């Protein structure tokens, strides 16, 4: 889950990763 958070910090890929 930490990966999604990292992506979110970079921009907004958290949703893409979750999807």
C-alpha positions in Angstrom: 0.0 0.0 0.0 2.9 2.3 0.6 3.6 2.1 -3.2 0.2 3.8 -3.9 1.0 6.5 -1.4 4.4 7.1 -3.1 2.7 7.4 -6.5 0.2 9.9 -5.1 3.1 12.0 -3.7 4.6 12.1 -7.2 1.4 13.3 -8.7 -2.0 11.4 -8.6 -1.3 7.9 -9.8 -2.7 6.6 -6.5 -6.1 6.1 -8.2 -4.6 4.5 -11.2 -2.7 2.0 -9.0 -5.8 1.3 -6.9 -7.9 0.7 -10.0 
